[in-house]
C-alpha cells in the first residue's frame, strides 16, 4: 500500500480550533467481516486490533465526567468487539445517544443473529453503509453477495421498527462515490434512494448521508497507483467552501482509537496524527475547548462542495 501522509502533511488549509465537545467517536477495533476499497480504516477480517475492557471503562468514565451527549461507535465492524454490547448498555443507562456504524452484513454473521434485536432494544441509532441501490455497483465496490445481504439486513431492521415514523428507531444510510469524484447533492440522492429501495425492496429509512472519499489508506493508495492522487486533491481544493469551516465534525468531536489515543477526527487517526490531548485520561481533566485542531491537505475533503462529515453534508444549500 502506498503511503499518503507524505503527500498530505504540507498544507495551506486554514487553522481551526475546537468548540465544546459533544461527540465521542470511538473506534472499537479494525477487525471487520469485509474489506472495502474506499475504507479509510483499511479494516479487514485479518485485523486483530481491539479495544480492551479497561479502555471501554475509561470511555464510560469520560462520557459521564464530560456529560457528552453522543457516543459514535465505529470500526472495522464495532459489533465484533466482545465489549460492544456492554458499552452500549452502559452508555444508554447514562442517557447517551449511541450511534452504531453498521455495515449491515454483520447482522447475518454467525453469532450475530440477535444483533438487530439488541440494537432495537437499546434504541441504538443505526448508520449503515450502502454505497448504491444497485446490486452491481455495491458488489463491485464491496464484494459479491454484499448487496443481497445488506438488503436483508435493512429488511430485518425495518421489521423491528427502524426507519418507521414514530418508532423512535433511527436508520440512516451512507453513500460514498465509486471513484475520485465528489458526491452528488445529498437531498436529491436521498430522494432517489428512498424511491428505489421502497419500490423494489419495501425498505424505509430516515436519512441519507453523502460522504466524500478521503485520499488516505486504501483509497489514497489506489489513487496513487492510477496516477489520480494529485488531480483528486486539486478537485477537492477547487471546490473548497469556507462556509463549511464552522461545522466540520472536528469542531465538536474527538476520535478515540482502540488503545484510547485521541485524534481530532477518524481520518487523522488513520494517518497517526494525534490531537493535542493525547489520551482519553486527559479528557478527565480538561475538555479541550480552544485546542488547535491538527490539519493537513486531506481536510479539504470535508470542506469541498456541500461539505462532508460523519453526519453527511454540511452545507444544506449545496446539498439540495
N, C-alpha and C positions, 0 to 999 in steps of 0.2 A: 504493500500500500504506500502511495506517495505521501510524504509529509506536507501538510498545507500551512502549518503555523509559520514557517519562514517566509511565506508569501503574504502573510496577513499582519505581521507584527508592526511593520512601519505603516502608520496610518495618519490620515488627516481628519478622521471622524471627530466631531465636536466632543468636548469633555462634558460629562454629566455627573450628577450626584444623586444619592439615594434619598427617597422620601420615606415616610413611615412604612414599616414592614407590615404587610397584611397577608402574605402568602409564603408558606414554606414548601418549596418544591423538593421532594425527597426522592432520590434515585435509590431504589432498594436492591439494585444489582443489575449486572449486564447480561445475565442468562436469559435467553428467550427461546421460544419454540419456532421462531422464524429468523431469516437472515435477509433483510431488505436493502436494496441498493441505496435508497435515499436515507437510510437510518444514520443519523449523525452520531449515534452512540456506538455503532459497529457491534450491536448486540447479536448473539447467535446461540444455538444450543451448546456450543463448545465453551462458552464463557463460564467462569466459576465464581467470579466476584459477587459477594452477597453481604448485605448489611447484617451485623450480628445483633443479638438480643440487647446487649449493653448499649449499643448506639441507638437502637429503637427506643429504649428507655430515656435516653438523652433527648431524642426528638420530642417525646411526650412532655418532658420537663420544660423544654423551650416553648412549646405550644402553650402550656399553662402559664409560665412565667411572663411571657411577652403578650399573652392574650391574642394570639394570632388566629385570624378567622378562618383561614383556608389551608388545608393540607392537600397538596397536589402530588400524587404518587405516580412515579414513572419507573421505567426500567430501560432495557430489557422488558420482560413481562413481569411487572411488580408482583403479580399474584403467585409467582413461583418461589418467592421468598417465604420460608416457613413462618416468619414473623408477621406476614402481611395481615392476616385476619386479627391477630391480637392488637396490632397497631390500629387497624380500622375501628375495632370495637372501643378501644380506649379513647381514641380521638373523638369519636361520636359521643361518648359519655361526657367529654369536656364541652360538647356543644359546637365542635369544629365541623365546618363543611369539608367533606372529603371527596376528592376527585380521583377516580381511577382511570389512568391512561391505558385503555384496554385494546388489545389487537384483535379481539373477537374470536379468533381461532383458539385462544386459550380456554374458552368456555367448553370446548369439546375435547380437550386433552384428557387422557386417563388420570383419574384422581381429582379432576376439577368439575365433575358432573354437577355438584351442588353449588358451584361458584356463583352463578347468576342469582340463585335464590338467596345466597348470603348477601350479595350486594344490595338486593332489593330490601331485605330485612333491615339492613343498616342504613337505608336511604342514601347509599353512595351515589354520587353523580358520575355517570359513565361517559367518558370522552373516548370515542372509538375511531380508529383509523380505517378509512375506506377510500382509497385514492381515486376511485371512479365507480359509477354504477354499471359499468360494462365488465363482464367476466373476462374478456380477452385482455383488457388493459390491466386489470387487477392481477390476474395470474401472471402476466408478463413482468410486472414490477415486483410481485411478492411470492411467486411460485405457483405451480399447478395445484388446483383444488382449493386455493385460499379464498377465492370469491364465494364458492359454494358454501364453505364452512363459515365465512363471515356473514352471509345472508342467513344461514341457520342460527347463528349467534344473535343476530338482530331480531329475528322472529322469536327466539326464546326470551329475550329481554322484553319485547313488546307484550308477550303473553303474561309477563309478570307485572305489566303496567307501565313500563318505561316508555317515554315518549307520548303517553296518553294525557290529554288535557285533564287537569285536576288531580292527577295521581301523586304529584309531588316527587315523581321519579324522573330525573332529567337524563336524557340521552342525546348527546351531541356527537356529530361526526366530524372527521378531519380529512381534508383534501390536501394533497401535495401534487405539484405538477410532475409530469413524466420526465422532464428533462430540464435543460438550462433556460427556463423562461419564468416570468412572473405569473402568479396565479391570476385567473380572470376575476372580474368583480365578484365579491363574495355573495351579495344578495341575489344576483341573477343565477349563480351557480347553485345556491341553496334551493331556489325555486325548481331548478331542473332536477336536482337530487330528490326533492320531495315528490315531484310528479312521477318520475320514473320508478322510484322504489315503491311507492304506493300502488301504482298501476300494475307493475309486474310481480311484486312480491308481497303486497299488503303491509309494507313496513312504514311506520311513522317514527319521526324523531323531532327533537326540539330545534336544533340549530346546526348549521354547518360552519366550521372554521376553515378558512383557506390560508394555508401556511406556505411561506417561501422556503424553498430548499436552501440549506446553508452550505457554503463551499468548504466543508470540512469533512473529515473521516472518509467513508466510502464514496459519498457523492463528490466531494472535493477531489479525491484521488482519481475518480473516473473522469472528471473534467480535465485534469492534468494529462491523463493518458490520451485523451481525444483532442488535445490542443485547444480546449474550450475554457480553461480556467480564467485567463485574463479577459476574454470577451464577456464572460458571465459577470465578472467583477465590474466591468465597465457598464454593463446593463444595470446592475444594482446602483452604482454611483449616479448614472444618468437619470435614474428615477428617484433619487433621494428627495424626501419631503421633510422639511424642518418641522412641519406641523405634527409629525409623529413622535418627536423627541420627548414631549411631556408625558406620553402614555406608553412608552416602551416598557416591557414587563419588568426589566431590571430595576426600575424606579421603586417598585413596591414588593419585589420578590427576591428571595435568595435561594440559590440552588445548593443542595446538600448531596455529596456523593456517598457511596456505601460505607465509607470509613468515617463519615462525619465532617469531612473537609468542606469548606464553604467556597462558593463561586458566585459571581454576580448573575450568571444565567447558566442554563443547561449546556449551551454551546461553549462557553468559557470552561466549563467543567471538562468537556471532551478535549479541549485544547490545553488543559492543565494550566490555566491562567487563574490563579487563586484570587479571591477577594481580599480586601484589606483585613477583615476579620477572618482568620484562617480556619477556625473550627467552631462547631456548634457550642462548645463550652463558653466561648467568648460572648455569644448572644445572651447567656445568662446574666452577664454583667453590663452589656451595652447593646442598645437597639440598632446601632449602625446608621441612624439618621444623619445625613450630611456627608457620609463617606463617599469618596470619589469612586466611581464605577470604572472598572478596567475595560477599555475599549480597544478594538482592532478593526481591520478592514471588513471582517465578516459582519460587523454591526450594521453595515449598510443593508444587509438582508432584512433587518427588522424595520427599517425606515423607508424602504423603496416602495413607491406606488401607494397602495392602500395601507401599507404597513403590515407587519406580521408579528404575532405574539402567540403564546400558548392558548390564548382565548380568541384567536383569529385576527381579522383585520382590525387596524387601529383607527383608520380614518373612514367614518361612515359615508362621507361624501364620495370618496374614491371607490368605496366598496360597492356602492349601489349600481 
